[in-house]
Amino acid sequence: MTNSSPVPPLNLAQQLIQRHLVSGELTPGSEIALRINQALLQDVLGTLVMLELEAMGLDRVHTEPSVQYIDHGLVQADNLNAETYLFLKSACERFGVWYSGPGNGISHPVHMENFGVPGQSIVGCDSHTTAAGALGMLAIGAGGIEVAMAMAGEPLYITMPKIWGIKLEGQLPDWVSAKDVVLELLRRHGVAGGKNTMIEYYGPGLKHLSAMDRHVLANMGTEMGATATVFPSDDETRRFLASRGREADWVALAAEPGCHYDLHETLDLSKLEPMIALPSSPDNVVTVREAAGQPLHQAYIGSSGNPGFRDFAVVAEIVRGKQVADGVSLDINPSSRQVLASLIEQGYLADLVASGARLHQAGCNGCIGMGQAPAVGLNSLRTVPRNFPGRSGTREDSVFLCSPETAAASAMKGVITDPRTLEMPYPRIHEPAHIKVDRGMFKAPLPLEEARLKALQKTDNTPALPELNSLPNRLDIPVLLVTGNNISTDDIMPAGQRVLPYWSSVYASAPFTFEAVDPHYAERAEQTRTQGGHAIVGGANYGQGSSRENAALVPRYLGLQVVVADSFARIHWQNLICFGALPLTFTHAEDRAQLKEGDHLVIEELYSQLESGDTLKAHIPGKGELRLHHGLSPRQRELIAQGGVINHLRQRHA
């Protein structure tokens, strides 16, 4: 007779990971491989993904559906963005990917409405792909190269996260909404507080949050550094899908009774009040009443951070019959055609226009610095997920993050205003019972035999990717740049109307690299390309923010070999490895102060050191030795040795 230990009950996050597990164990900190069902691409990073699929020699994608959205590069100031659309459309036809053209809306809410399925897994080349967790999906943002691998049928490798259970109790008071919930969590835990965790919301407070409220929380879990966020698939999930004619896709999903969480927190929604993130970080959060009275230049409504019908309708209710304060621009950026059509049908768009609001096309737009850039130094209140310096498109910006209620109240008064002080009842908005979802706005994948006849419509701005060599066994490289803490991928590779159109070309985007940190970096880095390369020294949370892989790929092309930092943001750490650059961390924090720009970093017998343990020895001429931690898995060590993922796949297929 054998004794078998009972299987402990699993929380929902563990169930989803277990369902998609290809290899590894549910032990936090270990490497696991996940089978991926769906893939999401946006345009400014999707171009690189398509070029990577071409470089891999892929015939047809394996993820279904894979969807390419045009939502970032919508400002057609010249020919570049329009030509990008044509390239991406041809790539979708060639590789079997759905195509959502410009004007359809932001990828995350549009995908949730059209393709989101509880219980499935999705990876996207946008850090806010996590928003799909609102429907009970295992939803992860990653660098484009990892998305390309998943589309090619490879598993997605991640570090098994700790599961952070957040129990929601109570009901939100009047004038407090989902954005205030996530801002409160950012106030408590900071932009790195969720690193290597998967957030799971549960509890009685859930019944008061709509699917799009949950989208806000799942979307901005990324701002805390979380790997993913997940909600149960319950009656509200069912209502959301049914209202869009997709009830057949609903399945019930929930944590098993008696399950355990690695981390736990209780949040009483009834105790919250309106919150606001001050410039220039999402975790620089105070109550709105503390910031009240400061002058206002712009109030921006939209983005994947507040994309729901109610997020616009509540603003329309607040401004109905009134005028926006003199000198304030109230910018309305609908998230999708469906939301825009519903606002028109319900009469809300007329209220917004009559108040003096400005209407913009459905897409990311101002969130990524593509239009609606504010005046220098004047306050802009935005419902977007991030307020990193310069992300708005204005280098010296002053961007606050807040709820639609706070933004609208402030736009009416001309100063930052606690919406609870408005002399009107709180408008509680309910979504229309039926919202039309029109797949006719998408171009479906072609049959395989027809797809094979299609050619990519390349331009000078979509050149082939550069060839990357593996690191030499002996490194002797200068420290070219020393940065501070919380360097974001916006700092490394800027966005905005001036730079985004060039993202499809590694070569054309290279001159912009690190320009806000050191405007001469790219020029100096270029000189190291043929002289052995260079190193960068960073602080804590290096590479936070967007998943943009070009923040790793372009410096790598410019000769970057090694980044040594106090700690890394999850996605950027993975992106560096995928392109053959070596991320290292200090084993002794005080060692960072030793390294100055111009010092040389010498590592002998690199590959034998990587194989012999989690740390390696480096030498700084004139300053002595230091120990550095790598923490690479055997698979990742192999990627470094081969010069990155593309070389790895080519060698394996050969």
N, C-alpha and C positions, 0 to 999 in steps of 0.2 A: 504494500500500500504506500503510495507516494503522497507527500504533503505539498500542496501548492499554495503559495501566498495569494490572498485575495487581491485583485487589481484595484488600486485606489480610485475613487471617483475623479473624473477629469473635469477641469474647468473648460469653458468653451474654446479658449485659445489653444489649449493642449489638444482638444478634440480635432480642431481644424488642422493643426500641425501634424498630428498623428495620421489623419486621413490622407495627407499629401506627402508623407515622409518617404523618401527614397533610400536614404541612409542616415546613420547617426542615431542618437538617443535623445530623449527629452531631458537632457541634463544641462541646465544653464551654463553658458560659457563654452560648450563644445560646438564643433562645426556640424551642421546638419545640411542635408540636401533635400529640396522640396520639388515635387512635380507641380508644374504650373499649367493651369487651364487656359487663362486669358492673358492677353498683352495689350497694353495701352501706350500709344506714342503721341507726343505732341510735336509740332512742326519744327521748332528750332533745334531740338535734339533728335527728332525722328530722322532728320537728314543723315546724321552720323550713323544711326542704327541701320538705315537702308544701305549706306556705303559699307558697313560692316558685314551685312548679310551678303552683299556682292563679294566682298573680300573672302568670305568663308566658302563661296561657291554654292550657296544654298539654292535649291530649286523651288521649294515651297515651304511656307511656315507650318509649324506643327501646332501652335496654340490656336484655339478656336473659341470665341473670335479674337482676332488681332485687329485693332482699330487705330487708324492714323487720324488724328484730329488737327485741323488748322485753327489754332486759337491764340497763339502768341504773336506771330509776326503779321499783324493785320494792317499796319500802317504802310501803305504802298507809296512811300515817298519817292521811290525810283523803281527800276525794273526788278530788283533783286528778290523781293518777297514774292512777287507774282510768278517769277521763274521757279522759285522754290516750290510753289504749289504744283506747278506742272511736273517738276521732278518727282515730288512725293506721290502724285496721282499715278504717274507711270510706274513707280516702284510698287505701289499697292497692286496695280494690275499685274506686275511681273511676279510678285511673291505671294499673292493670295490674301491681301489685307483689305479690310473695309476702309473706305475713305470718307471722312467727314469734312466737307469743304468749309472755306471761310464764311462766317456768319451763322453757322450752326450752333456755335457756342463753346463754352469751356469744357474741356475733356471730362473732368471729374463728375459734375452733375449730369452731363449729357450721357456719359457712359452708364451712370447709375440708373438713369431713366430707361435707357434702351437695352442695356446688356447685363446689368448687375444681376447676379444669381446667388442667393444665400448658399453658403457651403462651398462655393468654388474658390479657387485661388487665382490671383491676378498680380502681375508685376508690371510696372510702368516706368518709363524713363522720365518721370517727374516725381519729385519727393512727395507731393500731395496725393499720389495714387492711394495712399492710406485711407482716403475719404470713403472708398468703397466698403470699408469695414462697417460703415453705418448700416449696411444690409446684411451683415453677418458673413462677409467674405474675408478670406485670408488675403489681405491686400498690402503689398509692399512696394515702396519706391526703390529704385536702384539705378545705377549708372547704365547708360544705353548699351554698353558692351554686354552687360549681364542680361539685359532685356533681349538683345540679339541672340544670345546663347539659348535663352529660354524659348524663343521663337524657332530656333533650330532644333528644338527637342531636347536640349540639355537641361538638367536640373538647376535650380537656383540654390546657391550655397550661401548660408547665413550663419551667424553665431546664434545658437539657441538662446532666445531671450528669457529673462526672468518674466513671470507673468504678474502684472501689477493690477490687482483687483480694486476698482473704485466703486464703492456702493453709493448709489444716489438715493437720497431720502428727501421727502417733502416736495414742494412745488414752487416754481419760480414766482416771486412777487411781481406785481405790475411794474412795467418799465425795465425789467431785467430779462435778458434772453440768453440764448446759447453762447454767444460770444463772451458774455460776462463770466460764464462758467469756466471756459478754457483760459481766459485771462487770469482768473483767480488761481487756477492750477499753475499757470506760468509764474504768477507772483510767489507762490509757495515753493516751487521746485526749480525754476530757472530753465534756460535753454538747453542745458545738458542733463536735467533731472530725470529724463526718461531714457537715457542712452542704454541700449541693450536690454530694453524691456518691451513687452507687448501689453498695452493697456486694455483691460476688459472692464467695460461698464456693466453694472447690473443693479438690481434693487428696485424698490417700489417707486422711486422717483422717475424711472424710465417711462412709465405710462403717460407722463405729462410732456414728454419730448417727442416731437414729430420726427419722421425719417430725415428731413432736411435739417432739423436741429442737430440730430446725431451726426449728420454730414459735417457740420461746423466743428464738432468736437473731434471726430475722426481725422478730419483734414488737418487740424492744428495740433494733433498729437505729435506731428512731425516737428513742430516748433520746440517741443521739449526733447527732441532727439529720439523719440520712440521708434522702434522698428515697425510697429503696426499698432492699430487700434481696432477693437472689435466690439460690436453690440450683439445681443441676442436677436434672432429672427423671430419676431412675435407678431401680435395682432396688428401693430402699427406698420411693421414691414409688409404684412399681407395687404393692408389698406393701401399703402403706397404703390405696390405693384398692381393691385386690382384697379386703381384709379387710372392707370396707364395701360390697361388691357393686358396685363401680364401676370395675372394671378396664378396661372399654371406653373410659373417658375418659383412659387413660394414653397418653402419647407420650414418647419419649426426647428429652431436651434437654440439650445440653452445649456448653461453649465449643469453638470450633474450634482444633485443634492449632496452636501457634505464635502465638496471639493476644497482643495487647498490653493492659496495664492502665495507666491514667493514674497510679494509685498502687498500691503493692504492699506486702504484709506476709506474713510466715510466722508461724504460731502452732503451737507444739508442744503438743498437748493433754496429753501425758504429763508435762509440767513444771508443770502447774497445780495449785493447791491451793484449798480452800474460801475464798471471798471474801465480803465483806459491805460494803454501802454504809452509811456512818454518816449520821445526820441532817445536813442535810435536802436532799440532792441525790444523784441517781443516780451521779454521778461522784466522790463523796466516799468512795472505796473503799480498804479495807485488807484484809489477810488476816484470817480469822476468829480465828486464834490471837492476833493483836494486840488484838482486841476482847474476847477471852474473859474471863469472870469478871464482866462487868457484869450487874446484876440484870435480870430479865425479868418483864413484866406480861402480855404477849400474844404468841402465835405464830399467824399467820394463813396458811392454805394455800389457794391458789386464784388466780383472776384469769386474764386472757389472758397474763400473764407466766409462768405455770406451769400450763397447763390440761390436760395429758395424763393419761391413766389412770395411768401410772407415777408421776406426781408426787404422787398421793394414795396409791397402793398402797405406795410406799416408806415413807411416813409410818406407814401401818398396820403394816408389818413392824417398824419401829423401836419402836412403842409396844405391840406385842402382849404381853399379859400384864403390862403395867406400868401405872402411874398417872401422870398429868400432875402435875408438882410443885405443891405447895400455893401458891395465889395466882396461878397462871398460867392464862389462858384459851387453850385450843387451839381455834381456830376453823377449821372445815372448810367451804369454800365450793365445792361441785362446779361444774365449768365447764359441764356439759351434762347433759341427761337420759340420754344414752348413757353418759357416764362414771359417773353415779350408778347406773344400772342394772347396769353391769359391776362396780362395786364391791360391789353387793349380791350379784350372782351368784357372785362369787369369794370372798365371805365377808369382804372387807376392811372393809366398813362396820361390821360387828359389832365388829371389833377396835378401830376408832376410837372408837365409842360407849362400849365397855367401859373405855377408857382415861380417860374423862372429857371427851373432846372434845365440842364443840358443833357441831351440824350446821345449816347454813343453806341456803337455796334456791339453785338454780343461777342464777347471774347475776354481774354485776360487783360489786354490793354494796359491801363495805368498800373496794375499790380506788378507788372514786369517792366515798367518804364516805357511802354509803347503808347505815348500820348498822355494827356492830362498831367504833365509834369508841373509841379507848383513853382511859384516864384521863390527866389533864393531867400532862405531864412524865415519865410512866413509859414504859419502853421497850417498843416493839412491833416484833417481827420479822415481816416480811411478804414473801411471794413475788410481790408486785405489781411493776409496772414502774417506779413513781414514788414518791418520798417527799418531794415538795415540801411546804413548811410548810403545815399546815392541811388538806392534801388528804384526810387520814383522816377528817375530820369534827370533829376536835378542834383548835382554833386553836393551842394551845401543845403540839403533839404531839412525840413523839420516835420517829420511824419509821426502822427499818433495813430494807434490802433484802437478801435472801439466798435460798439454795436451800431446797427442802423438807427436805433432809437436815439442814441447819444449824438450820432452824426447829424440826424435830421433836426433835433432840438437845437443843436449848436448853430446849424445853418440858419435857422429862423431868428435866433437871438444875436448872431454875429460874434459871439464869444463861446468858449467851451461851456456847455450847460448840462447840468444834471437833468435828464429828461423827467424825473419825478417832480420837478418844479413847474412843469407846464400845466396850465390851467385848462385841462381837458381830461376826460376819462381815457384810460389806456385802451387803445384799439387792439383787441385780440383777434388775429386774422386766422381764418381757416382756408386751407387750399380748396379750390373747386373740386367737386366730386369726380369729375372726369377731365383729364388732361390728355389731349391728343398727342400721341407719339408717332411721328411720321418717318418711317424708315426710308421713304422715298427721297429724303434729303441726303441719304448716304448712297455711295456707290458700292454695291456688293462685290465680293471677290469673283474673278473670272474663273471658268472651268480650267483645269490644269493644262490641257492641251492648247487652249487659246492663250493662256498666260505665258506659256513658254515662248510664244512668238513675239511677245512684247519686249521692247528695248527701253532702257532707262533714258529719260530725256535730260541728259547732263548739260551743265553750262560751265563756264569758267569758274563759277562760284561753288561748284560741287565736284572738286577734283578728288581723285583717289586718295585714300588715307596714306600717310607716310609709313615707310618701313621702319620698324623699331628693333634695334639690336638688344640683346641681353646685356646685363651689366658685366663688366670685367671682373675677374676673380680678385684683382687688387684695385681698390679704389683710392685715388689720391686727388681729391676734388676741393675746389674753393667753396666756402660758405658765401653764397652770392647775396642772400637776403636774410635778415632776422626780423621776425614779426612779433606782434603781441598776441594776447588771448583773443579767442572767438573770431579769428579770421574766417570770413564767410566765402562761399564760392562766388558771391557777387564781388567780393574784393579781388578774387583771383581772376575771374573772367567776367567783366561787366556785361550787363544786359542793356536795355534801353534802345531807343530808335536808332542811335548812332552806331551801335555795335551788333545788335541781334541779327541783322540781315547777313552778317559775315560768318555766323557760327557754323554754317555748312562747310566752310573751308578752314582747315587747321592753319593754313599758311596766311590767309587774309585776316584771321582773328588774332594771330600771334602778337602783332604789335600792341594790342590793347591789354595784354596780360599784366596783372598787378598794377595797372597804371595809377589807381587811387592810393596804393601803398607806396610805390616807388616808380615814378614815371619813366625811369631809365632801366628798369629791370629787363625788359624784353631786349633792348639793344645790347646790354651786357651779357644776357643769357645766350643770345645768338652767337656771340663770340666764343662761347664755351662748347658749342655743339661739336666742333671738330678737334677739341682739345681735352676730351675726357669728361666733359659735363660739369655739373655743379650740384651743390646741396642748398637746402633751405632749412632754417631753424624757426620753429613755430612755438606758440604757447599752448594753452589749454583749449580744447574743443576746436582744433584746427580743421577747417573745411566744413563748418556748419552750414546749414541752409539747403539750398537747391541741390538736386542730384546731378546737376550738369556735369557730364563726364569730361567735357572739354576743359574744365578747371584742373583736371589731371592730365589729359592727353596733350593739350597745347604746351604746358610747361615741359612735359616729357619730350616733345618734339624739339623744344628749345634747349634741351640738354640736361633737364632735371634728372638726377639719378637717385637721390636720397632726400627724404624729409625727416628731420628729427624734431619731435614736438613733445610737449608734456602729455597731450592726449589728442585723439582724432575723433571727429564725427564719423559715425558708422559708414555712411555711403561713400564719403570721400576716401576713407581708408581702403575700402574695397576697390574703388576706382583706380587708385594709385597702383595697387597690386595687379589689377587687370591689364594695365599698360606697362608693366614691368618696372615700375619705380618702387623703391624700397621704403616703406614707412617704419620708422623706429621711434621708440619713446625712451625718455631718460629713466634710468633706474634710481637715480638720485636727483631730486628736483633742483638742488643747488648747482648741478653741473651745467644747467642751461645758461647760467650767468657767465660761464667761462667762454662760451662761443660767441665770437664777434664776426661781423662781416669782414671778409678777407682772410680769416683763418682757413686752414686746410684740414679736411677730415680724411684720415687715412684708415682704411680697413684692409687688413691682410687676410688672405685665404677666406674670402667671403663665403663661398659655398660650403666649405667644410665647417665653418663656424655656424652657418644656418642649420646644418644637419645635426650639429652636436648638442643643441639645446635651445632654449628660448631667448638666451641673451648672447651678445657677441661683444668683442673687445674692439674699441676704436682708439686711434692715437691722434692727438692734436699737437703737431710739432711746436715745441716751445712751451707747451702747457701740460703735457702728460697724457695719461690714459683715462678713458671713461668706459663704463659698461652701458650698453644700450639693449633694450628689449625689443624683440620682433614679434613673438607670439604667432608666427605663421603656421598654418597647418601643413602637412606634407603636400597636399594639392597646391597650396599657395606657394610653397617653396619651388615647386616644379614650374609654376607660372613665371616666377621671377627668373629662374634659370633659362627659360625659353624666350624671354622678352615679352611676355604678355599673352593674353587669351587668344588673339588671332593667330599668332605664331604657333601656339599650342594646338589649336584645332587643325591648322594646316598640316602640321607634322603628324598628328594622329590620323588624319584622313589619308595622308600620303603613305 
